[in-house]
Amino acid sequence: MKKRVVILSAFLSPFRSGAEACAEEVSLALSEEFDITIVTSRLRRSLPRRGTLGGRVPVIRVGIGCRYDKWLYPFFAAMAVRRLHPDIVHAIMESYAGAALVLTKWFTRSRCILTCQSTNTRFLLGLMHRAADSLTVISTPLLARAKKFRRTDAVLIPNGLHLHAIPQREKILGRILFAGRLQRVKGVDTLLRAVSALPAHVHLHIVGDGRSRQDLVLLAAELGISDRVHFLGYIPHPDLYEEFARAEIFCGLSRSEALGNVFLEAQAAGCAVVATRVGGIPDIVQDGKTGILVPPNDPDAAANALSTLLEDAAFRKKLAEAGRKHVQEYDWRLIAEKYGELYS
């Protein structure tokens, strides 16, 4: 008989980001070996309470169908777990799913796994680390944090990507790409200031949406670069990968980042990468080898790095090729196998 596994993920497509990708890809990859159900928050009334992911993995959405469901999620998710009687409960992301795991631990004998994905979470972290029978982290900074909570048994399993899904295209000269949520933590304001110092033929494509979008549009106008900054909004996969494939350079100037799947996607697409030396990014981007690292909040340093890559085609190609080679070890099939071993 297959082991019954419940994956707790407060968000799921269409609200997918790095943590949600982990929940979706691991469950799909392991659905034949394990009886997996995902419990997520509903967030919109248009989303059904029950559905399937990829036609294979049952999905239960809890809540009343509004934005406050994420706050209610720990309680509703714990109740759902109680009804499902799983062998294993796997919470992906410390915040809401981690809180649900703490509540679940009070009334279940299920083995509990917590996957840490964020460097920004503070609330109830100690309780979450203690509630987990097994702990995984996606980057070395999170591994170091686990040790502060006396979890020396934490296992490093990064997020991944589907290498075969990312096309290889001829690059468009002078195109820089950013993809991610438009929030202050992503440092897009620093990127706009850096681009304003670059020649007029350089264009920036910004993919994503968020509460900072209008402020960033206004900033681009103030800097006089509105004609070469293109806010494309949310673009679903696989169309997003076309943006990666066409860009010469991917630039993400995050102020905080646990790992950063977009840097893996950029490397897989053959982009030269400029990133900040924060959080788990140096796990992916090795300065001078698979990309260029700069300090956060430093538009001059970012502009210099971008100028170097734009002007030196040989160096840009060298970084892109090294990045494409490096990313091979992050294929989701390999990552899912590691979780399968943990479940077993």
N, C-alpha and C positions, 0 to 999 in steps of 0.2 A: 504494500500500500504506500502511495506517495505521501511524503510529509506535507502537512497543511501549513502554508506560510501566508501570513498577512503582512503586506507592505504598507506602512503608514507614510503617506506623502501629502502634506497639506495642500499642495497644488499639483496639477496635472495638466496636460494639453486641454484647452488652448492657452494655459498659463505656464508653459514649459520654459524652464531655464536649466542650469546645470544640474541641480539636485533632482529636478523632475525628470531630466533625461536619464539619470541613474535609475530612478524608480521604473520608468517605462522600459528601458532597454534591458535591464537585468531580468525583469519579470517576463518579457517576451522571450529572451534567450533561454530561460530556465523553465518555461511553462510545460515542457514535456517531462521534465524530471521531477517537478514539484507541483503540488496543487496550490497555485498562488492566487490570492485576491488582493486588490489594491483598495484601500480606503482613503478617500480624499475629501476635500471640502467642495461643496456644490458651487457657491459663489454667484451663480446666475440661475434664475428660474427656468431659463430656456434649456439648461442642461438636465438630462434625465437623472433620476436618483440611482438608477441601475443601468449599466451598460457593459461594454467589453472594450478592451484595448487590443487592436489588431485582430479582432474576432476570436481571440484565444483567452485573454485574461479578464476575469470578471472585475468590474469596477463598481464600487459602492460610493456614492457621493452623499455626504452627510451635511446637514444644515438646512437653512430655510431659503437659500437661493439669493443671498445678498453679500455685499463686501464684508459684513461683520462675521461671516461664517468662519473666517480664519481664527477669530478669537474664540468662537464656540467649538472649534474643531477638536481640541484636546478632550473635551468631555464627550462629544458625540462619537468620536473615533474610538475612545475607550469602551463605550457602550457597544459599539459594533463589534469590537474584538471579543467582548464577553459572549456575544451571541454566536460567533463563528468557531470558538474553541480551537484555535490553531495550535500547532506544535511549536511554531516559531513566529515571533512578532519582530519585524525589522522596520525600525523607524529611520527614515532618511531625511536628515537635516535636524539640527538641534532644536530650533525654536518651537514651532507648533507641534510638529511630529514628535519631537523629544519630550515635550510636556505630556503628550498623549501616552508615550511610553511609560512615563513615571506613574500616571494614573493606572495604566494597564497592569503594571507590576504589582499593584495592591491586591488585585483579585484574580490573577491568573497564574498558572504554573508553567505557562509557555516560556520557552527560552527567548530572551530578549536581546536583540542586536541594535546598536545605535551606530549610524554612519554620520560622522561629523563632516559638515560641508561649509561651515561659515566661520570667518574670523570676527564677525560683527556681533554675534550673540553673546549676551552676558547673563540674562535672567535664568535662574534655576540650573545653571550649567553643572554645578556640583551634584545636584540630585540626578540629573540626566546621566552623568558619567557613572554614578553609583548604581543606577537602575539597570544598566546594561550588563548582561552576562558576557557578551562579547562586544568589542568596540573596534570600529574601523574609522580611518581618517583618510582624506583625499590628498593631503599635502604634509610636508615636514613641519611647518609651523603648528598645524593642528596636532601632530604627533608630540611636539614639545609641550603643547598645552595640556594634552592628556596626561603627561607625566606629572604635571603640577597637581593634578587631581589623583595622583598615585595610581594611574592606570599605565603600568609598564607593559601591559599585554596588548596594547593597541596595535592593529595591523594596518599598514599603509596600502590602500587600494585606490588609485586615482580614478577619476572619471575618464570616459573614453569617447570614441566617435566611430562612425562607419566610414572607413577609408575609401571603400569602393563607391560611396555615394558622392564623393567630392570630385568634380570634374577638373580636368586640366585644360586650360584655355590660353590663347595668346593674350598677354597682358596689355592693358591700355596705359600708354606712357603718361606718367604724371598723376595717376589715380591712387589716392590713399583711401583706405576704408576703415571705418569704425562700426562695430555691431555690438549692441547691448542695450540695457535699460538706460534711459536718459534720466539719470539721477546724479546728484552731486558726487557721490562716491566713485563714479566712473571717470571723473576728470575730463569730461568732454569740453568744458570751458577752457581748460589748459590746452587742449588740442586745437581749439579754434584760434587761440592766441598764437600758438606755434605756427599754424597754417598761414596766419596773416603776415608772417615774416618770410614766407616762401614766394617764389616767382609766380606770376599771374597765370602761367599755364598749368599749375598744379591744382587739381580738383579733389575735394573731399566728399565722399559719400558716407552719410550717416544713416545706418539702418537700426531701427528700434523706436520705441516710444516710451513715454514716462512723464512724470510731473514736471521735469525741468525743460521739456521741449520748447515751450514758448519763450522762456528766458534765454535759451540757447539761440533761438531764431533771432531774438532781439540783439544778442551779443554779436552774432555774425554780421548783422546790419551795422552795428556801431563800429565794428572793425573794418567795414568796407569790403567784406568778402562774400556777401550774399549771392553774388553771381557765380561763385565757384564752390559753394557749399550746398549740397543737395540733401535735404532731409527726406528720406524715403519712407519713413514710418515702419510699421511691422511688416516683414516679409517672411512668409512661411518657407520651411524646407520643401522641396529642394531648390526653390528659386533663390534662397539666401546663398546657397553654395555657388551660384553663378556670380554673385557679387564678389565672393572671395576669389573665385577663379580669375576674374578680370582685373583685380587690383594688383598693382605692383607691390604696395606696402600696406600692411595692416598696422594700425597704431592704436593702442589702448593704454591710456595714462591713468589707470585706476589709483585711487587713494587707499583702497583696501581691496584685497582679493584673496579668497581661500585657495583657488587654483587658477581658474580662468579657461574654460573650454574653448572660448573663441580663439585663443592663441594656438591651441592644437589644430583647430579647423583652418586657421590661417596658414600654419606650417604645412598641413596636408595639401592645401591648394597652391602651394608654391609661392606664397607671399614672403617677402622679407618683413621681419617683425620689429617694431619698436614698442617697448613696454616699460613699466616702472618696476623698480626694485622693491616691491612690497609683497607681503604675504607669501603665497605659494607660487607666484609667477616665476621666481628663479628656479623652481623645480622643472619648469618647461623651457624657459628662455635662458640660455647660457650666454652671458654677455660676450660679444665678439665671435661667438661660435654658431649659435642658432638664432641670433637676434642681437638687438642693442638694448641695454637697460639704462634708464635715466632716472633721476630722482623724481618723486611726485611733486606736483605744484611748481614745476620749473619749465615754463614755456620756452625759454631760451635753449635749455639743454635738449628739449624735444625737437625744436626747430633745427638745431645743429645736427642731431642724429638723422632727421628726415632729409636734410640737405645732403649729408654724406651719402645716403642710399640713393637719392635721386641723381646725384652727379657721378657716382662710381658704380657703373653697371656690373663690373666684375665682382666687386664686393657684395653687391645686392644679390647677384646670382649665387655666390658662394654661400651666403647665409640661407637663402631659400632652399638650396639643395641639401644643406646640412639639416635644416628643419624638417624637410620631407622625409629624410632618413630617420631622424629621431622619433618622429610621431608614429612609426610603425608599431611600436610596443604598446600603443594606447588603443588598439582596435577593441571595440566593445565585446567581441567574441572572447578575447583573452581576459578582459576585465570580468565578464559575467562568470567565466569558469572559476575565478577566485572566490566569488560569492557563493557559487555552487559548492565548492569545497567547504566553505564556512557553514552553509546550511547542513551539509552532510555530517 
